[in-house]
Amino acid sequence: MYKILSKKSLNDKVTQMEIDAPLVAAKAKPGQFIILRVNSGGERIPLTVAGIDKKKGSVKIVFKAAGSTTEILHHKEAGEDLCDFAGPLGNPTKTDGLKNVCIIGGGVGCAIALPIANEVKENGGRVTGIIGFKNKDQVLLEEEFRDCCDVFYLMTDDGSYGEHGNVTVPLKKLLENGERFDEIIAIGPVIMMKFVTLAAKPYGIPVTVSMNPIMIDGTGMCGGCRLTLIKDGKREIKFACVDGPDFNGYEIDYDEAINRSRMYKAFESHAYEETCYLFGEKPD
């Protein structure tokens, strides 16, 4: 069993937990993920590592209560246990040698981007951070990003906080004004990562994106997390859990990834609503 050491609400729907998992903490690196089960009869869900304390032997996870299992997890409290917490899985984000990096996070993806930004900063690199949300109420981890970024932009789609617009607005301005990053690392909704890649393409700047498709076992056996890469006009199948989750942004078939992410939307919405009713809540 894995004890929940602490629980913190980052906004109305997003929760941060610190889990006692010394074996995972000893090996985990930014960009990797874990798979957990809340209870023995529950489903397996992947969550990216959002923080590591090797001395304490703990791992932070950040999640949005948007599905059945995350809703159940949301109702767990500090001191309670999780059934399984397996990892680290996937490949860590490569930051060695990066001196000038633009790290872009969208929504809950900011929790994945933050430890990567911290690692680049700790290695002596210069970090430009751009984080984006739909509105003021969904903003999270603002101060943590400000602390580790040399240049920082906070964007909201409706202009209710920070600057008005999506994350590509400041990115395009920076690139048009001659900024040349060693790499752009984008983590968030697939559609966001697609347009970040399109914005960077005319300048030939490397783009790394973190893909989080449907995933079950996390070992490459189920095939649920498959992605199509396009290299030199040829299509190649990869699995996000073992080949990723980081990929060359210019090679992803984004339209296919978006369509696959919608395949079980109706089923997931129904399961989420049923779980909300069990807790006496009204689903969004």
C-alpha positions in Angstrom: 0.0 0.0 0.0 1.1 3.5 -0.7 0.2 6.2 1.8 -1.0 9.7 0.7 1.4 12.0 2.6 -0.3 15.3 1.7 -3.2 16.6 -0.5 -3.5 20.1 -1.9 -6.1 21.7 -4.1 -4.5 23.7 -7.0 -7.9 24.8 -8.2 -11.5 23.6 -8.1 -10.8 20.5 -10.2 -7.1 19.9 -10.0 -5.5 18.2 -7.0 -1.8 17.6 -6.0 -0.9 14.6 -3.9 2.4 13.5 -2.4 2.7 9.7 -2.2 5.1 7.7 -0.1 6.8 5.6 -2.7 10.6 5.4 -1.9 11.4 2.8 -4.6 9.8 4.9 -7.3 11.3 8.2 -6.0 14.8 6.6 -6.1 14.6 6.1 -9.8 12.1 8.6 -11.2 13.1 11.5 -13.4 11.1 14.5 -14.9 9.0 13.3 -17.9 8.4 9.8 -16.6 5.0 8.5 -15.3 3.5 6.1 -12.9 0.4 3.9 -13.1 -1.8 3.6 -10.1 -4.9 1.9 -8.8 -6.9 3.5 -6.0 -8.2 0.2 -4.8 -7.9 -3.5 -5.7 -11.0 -3.5 -8.0 -10.1 -0.2 -9.7 -8.8 0.6 -13.1 -5.2 1.4 -13.9 -4.5 5.0 -14.8 -1.3 6.7 -15.9 -0.2 10.0 -14.2 3.0 11.8 -15.0 5.5 12.5 -12.2 5.0 16.1 -11.0 7.8 16.1 -8.4 10.3 13.9 -6.7 11.8 14.0 -3.2 14.5 11.4 -3.1 15.4 12.0 0.5 11.8 11.8 1.7 11.1 8.9 -0.7 8.0 10.6 -2.1 6.5 11.4 -5.5 4.1 14.1 -6.4 1.2 13.6 -8.8 -1.2 16.2 -10.1 -4.6 15.3 -11.7 -7.8 16.7 -12.8 -11.0 15.0 -11.6 -12.3 14.4 -15.1 -13.0 10.7 -15.1 -14.3 8.0 -12.8 -11.0 7.0 -11.2 -9.7 10.5 -10.9 -13.0 11.5 -9.2 -12.5 8.6 -6.7 -8.9 9.6 -6.2 -10.0 13.2 -5.6 -12.0 12.1 -2.6 -9.0 10.3 -0.9 -7.4 12.2 1.9 -3.9 12.5 3.4 -3.3 9.4 5.6 -5.2 7.1 3.4 -3.6 4.5 1.1 -3.5 3.7 -2.6 -3.5 0.1 -3.7 -0.8 0.3 -6.4 1.7 2.9 -7.5 4.0 1.4 -10.2 6.9 3.1 -11.9 8.8 5.0 -13.0 7.6 4.2 -16.5 8.5 5.7 -19.9 11.6 7.7 -20.8 12.8 10.8 -19.0 12.8 14.1 -20.8 16.3 14.8 -22.3 17.6 18.1 -20.9 21.4 17.6 -21.0 23.2 20.3 -22.9 20.2 22.6 -23.2 21.2 26.2 -22.5 18.2 28.2 -23.8 14.8 26.4 -23.6 11.2 27.4 -24.0 8.9 25.3 -21.9 5.2 25.5 -22.6 2.5 24.1 -20.5 -1.2 24.0 -21.0 -3.7 23.3 -18.2 -2.8 20.2 -16.1 0.2 19.8 -18.5 1.9 22.5 -16.5 2.4 20.0 -13.7 4.4 17.9 -16.0 6.3 20.9 -17.5 7.4 22.3 -14.1 9.9 19.6 -13.0 11.4 19.8 -16.5 11.8 23.5 -16.2 13.3 23.1 -12.8 15.8 20.6 -14.1 16.9 22.8 -16.9 17.4 25.7 -14.5 19.3 23.6 -12.0 21.6 22.5 -14.9 22.4 26.2 -15.6 20.1 26.7 -18.5 17.9 29.7 -19.4 14.2 29.0 -19.2 11.4 30.9 -20.9 8.2 29.6 -19.5 4.8 30.0 -21.1 1.7 28.6 -19.4 -1.9 28.8 -20.6 -5.4 28.2 -19.2 -9.0 28.8 -20.3 -9.6 31.3 -17.5 -8.4 32.7 -14.2 -10.1 30.0 -12.2 -8.0 27.2 -13.8 -4.6 28.8 -13.2 -2.2 26.6 -11.3 1.5 26.6 -10.2 2.0 30.2 -11.2 4.4 31.1 -8.4 6.4 27.9 -8.9 6.9 28.8 -12.6 7.8 32.4 -11.8 10.5 31.1 -9.4 12.3 29.0 -12.0 11.8 31.0 -15.2 14.1 33.7 -16.5 11.2 35.0 -18.7 7.6 34.1 -18.0 4.2 34.5 -19.6 0.8 33.5 -18.3 -2.0 33.4 -20.8 -5.7 32.9 -20.5 -8.0 32.3 -23.5 -10.6 34.8 -22.2 -8.1 37.4 -20.9 -9.5 37.1 -17.3 -5.9 36.8 -15.9 -2.4 37.3 -17.2 -2.3 38.1 -20.9 -5.1 37.5 -23.4 -4.6 34.7 -25.9 -3.2 31.2 -26.2 0.4 30.0 -25.6 1.3 30.5 -29.3 0.8 34.3 -29.0 4.0 35.1 -27.0 5.9 32.2 -28.7 5.3 33.7 -32.1 6.3 37.2 -30.9 9.5 35.8 -29.4 10.4 33.9 -32.6 9.5 36.9 -34.9 11.8 39.1 -32.7 14.8 36.8 -33.3 14.7 34.5 -30.2 16.3 31.2 -31.1 15.8 28.4 -28.5 17.9 25.3 -28.4 14.6 23.5 -28.0 10.9 24.0 -27.3 9.2 21.6 -25.0 5.4 21.6 -25.1 3.1 19.7 -22.8 -0.7 20.0 -22.7 -3.7 19.3 -24.9 -2.8 17.6 -28.2 -4.3 20.5 -30.1 -2.1 23.0 -28.2 1.0 20.9 -29.0 0.0 20.8 -32.7 -0.1 24.6 -33.0 3.1 25.1 -31.0 4.8 22.8 -33.5 3.3 24.7 -36.4 4.5 28.0 -34.9 8.0 26.8 -34.5 8.3 25.0 -37.9 9.3 28.0 -40.0 12.3 28.6 -37.7 13.5 25.0 -37.6 13.7 24.9 -33.9 13.5 21.4 -32.4 10.1 20.7 -30.7 9.6 18.0 -28.1 6.0 17.1 -27.1 4.8 14.8 -24.4 2.0 12.4 -25.5 -0.5 10.9 -23.1 -2.9 8.8 -25.2 -5.2 6.0 -23.9 -3.0 3.7 -21.8 -3.7 0.5 -19.9 -0.6 -1.6 -18.9 2.2 0.9 -19.5 4.6 -1.8 -20.8 3.8 -1.8 -24.6 1.7 -5.0 -24.5 -1.9 -3.6 -24.8 -1.2 -1.3 -27.8 -3.8 1.2 -26.6 -1.3 4.1 -26.5 -0.1 3.7 -30.1 0.8 6.8 -32.1 1.6 7.3 -35.7 4.8 9.1 -36.6 5.5 10.4 -40.1 9.1 10.4 -41.2 10.1 11.2 -44.7 6.6 10.4 -45.9 6.5 7.0 -44.2 4.2 6.1 -41.4 5.6 4.4 -38.3 3.7 3.1 -35.3 5.1 3.8 -31.8 3.8 3.2 -28.3 3.8 6.2 -25.9 4.4 4.1 -22.8 7.7 2.6 -23.9 8.9 4.7 -26.9 7.8 8.0 -25.2 6.1 9.8 -23.7 8.3 12.4 -25.4 8.4 12.6 -29.2 9.7 14.8 -32.0 6.8 17.2 -32.4 7.3 17.4 -36.2 6.7 13.7 -36.6 3.4 13.3 -34.8 0.2 12.6 -36.7 -1.8 15.0 -34.5 -5.1 14.6 -36.3 -5.1 10.9 -35.7 -4.1 11.4 -32.1 -6.9 13.8 -31.5 -9.5 11.4 -33.1 -8.2 8.5 -31.0 -8.5 10.6 -27.8 -12.2 11.1 -28.5 -13.0 7.5 -29.1 -14.2 6.7 -25.6 -15.4 10.2 -24.6 -19.0 9.2 -24.3 -18.2 6.2 -22.2 -15.8 8.1 -19.9 -18.4 10.9 -19.4 -21.0 8.4 -18.4 -18.7 6.7 -15.9 -17.6 10.1 -14.5 -21.2 11.1 -14.0 -22.1 7.9 -12.2 -19.1 8.3 -9.9 -20.1 11.9 -9.1 -23.6 10.8 -8.1 -22.1 8.2 -5.8 -20.4 11.1 -3.9 -23.5 13.2 -4.0 -22.1 15.6 -6.4 -23.4 17.2 -9.6 -21.1 16.5 -12.6 -19.9 19.4 -14.6 
